[in-house]
Amino acid sequence: MSIRIKSKVRFIISVTVFLLMIIVSFSFFLLKGKAQEAPTYYLDWYVTKGDTLWSIAEQSLPEGRDIREYINEIRNWNKLSSSNIKEGQVLEIPIYESFYKD
């Protein structure tokens, strides 16, 4: 049995639409549950001697989050160009509802 393609343009459009549908379907399942909820509120953190973004993030890390992503979120929110922080600096730390659930 052989298939004869009458219109190459229609065939290409059909295949493209079919592939796009498959990609959208897979991306929906791959991204399901990955959407990040908005922070419940922001906590003012007064940086003391010895504090690092890592140590601050460890104390308020939401359940199931990667600490590196959380540190980047803190950096972006506070408009920090690097991970260097100074004693006396005030940072806003995002706090999520899931942080308080047991």
C-alpha positions as CSV (number, residue, x, y, z in Angstrom):
1,M,0.0,0.0,0.0
2,S,1.4,3.3,-1.0
3,I,0.4,6.8,0.0
4,R,0.4,9.5,-2.6
5,I,0.8,13.1,-1.4
6,K,-1.3,15.4,-3.6
7,S,-0.3,18.7,-2.0
8,K,3.1,19.1,-0.4
9,V,2.1,22.3,1.3
10,R,-1.0,20.7,2.9
11,F,1.1,17.8,4.0
12,I,3.8,20.0,5.6
13,I,1.1,22.1,7.4
14,S,-0.6,19.0,8.7
15,V,2.6,17.4,10.0
16,T,3.6,20.8,11.6
17,V,0.2,21.1,13.4
18,F,0.4,17.5,14.5
19,L,3.9,18.0,15.9
20,L,2.9,21.2,17.7
21,M,0.0,19.4,19.3
22,I,2.4,16.7,20.6
23,I,4.9,19.2,21.9
24,V,2.1,21.2,23.7
25,S,0.7,18.0,25.2
26,F,4.1,16.9,26.5
27,S,5.1,20.3,27.8
28,F,1.8,20.5,29.8
29,F,2.6,17.3,31.6
30,L,6.3,18.1,32.1
31,L,5.5,21.6,33.5
32,K,2.5,20.5,35.6
33,G,3.2,21.3,39.3
34,K,6.3,23.4,38.5
35,A,4.5,26.7,38.6
36,Q,5.8,28.7,41.6
37,E,3.2,30.1,43.9
38,A,3.6,33.8,44.9
39,P,5.3,34.5,48.3
40,T,2.8,34.9,51.2
41,Y,4.9,37.9,52.4
42,Y,8.4,39.2,52.6
43,L,10.4,39.2,55.8
44,D,13.0,42.0,56.5
45,W,16.3,40.3,57.3
46,Y,19.0,42.4,59.0
47,V,22.3,40.9,57.9
48,T,24.7,40.2,60.8
49,K,28.3,39.2,60.9
50,G,28.8,35.8,59.4
51,D,25.5,35.7,57.4
52,T,25.6,34.5,53.9
53,L,22.8,34.2,51.4
54,W,23.1,30.4,51.7
55,S,22.7,30.5,55.5
56,I,19.8,32.9,55.3
57,A,18.1,30.8,52.5
58,E,18.5,27.6,54.6
59,Q,16.5,29.1,57.4
60,S,13.5,30.1,55.2
61,L,13.7,27.6,52.4
62,P,10.3,26.5,51.1
63,E,9.6,22.8,51.1
64,G,10.6,21.1,47.8
65,R,12.6,24.1,46.5
66,D,16.2,24.0,45.4
67,I,18.3,26.3,47.6
68,R,20.2,27.7,44.6
69,E,17.0,28.7,42.9
70,Y,15.8,30.3,46.1
71,I,19.1,32.2,46.5
72,N,18.7,33.5,43.0
73,E,15.1,34.6,43.8
74,I,16.4,36.5,46.9
75,R,19.1,38.1,44.8
76,N,16.7,39.1,42.0
77,W,14.1,40.5,44.4
78,N,16.8,42.6,46.3
79,K,18.5,43.6,43.0
80,L,21.8,42.1,44.1
81,S,24.4,41.9,41.3
82,S,26.3,39.2,43.3
83,S,25.9,36.9,46.3
84,N,28.1,39.2,48.5
85,I,26.1,40.8,51.3
86,K,27.4,43.2,54.1
87,E,26.7,43.4,57.8
88,G,23.9,45.9,58.4
89,Q,22.3,45.4,55.0
90,V,18.5,44.8,55.0
91,L,17.2,42.1,52.7
92,E,13.6,41.2,51.9
93,I,13.3,37.4,52.1
94,P,10.2,35.8,50.3
95,I,8.3,33.6,52.7
96,Y,5.9,31.0,51.3
97,E,2.9,29.5,52.9
98,S,4.4,26.0,52.5
99,F,7.2,27.0,54.8
100,Y,4.9,26.9,57.7
101,K,3.0,23.6,56.9
102,D,4.1,20.5,58.8
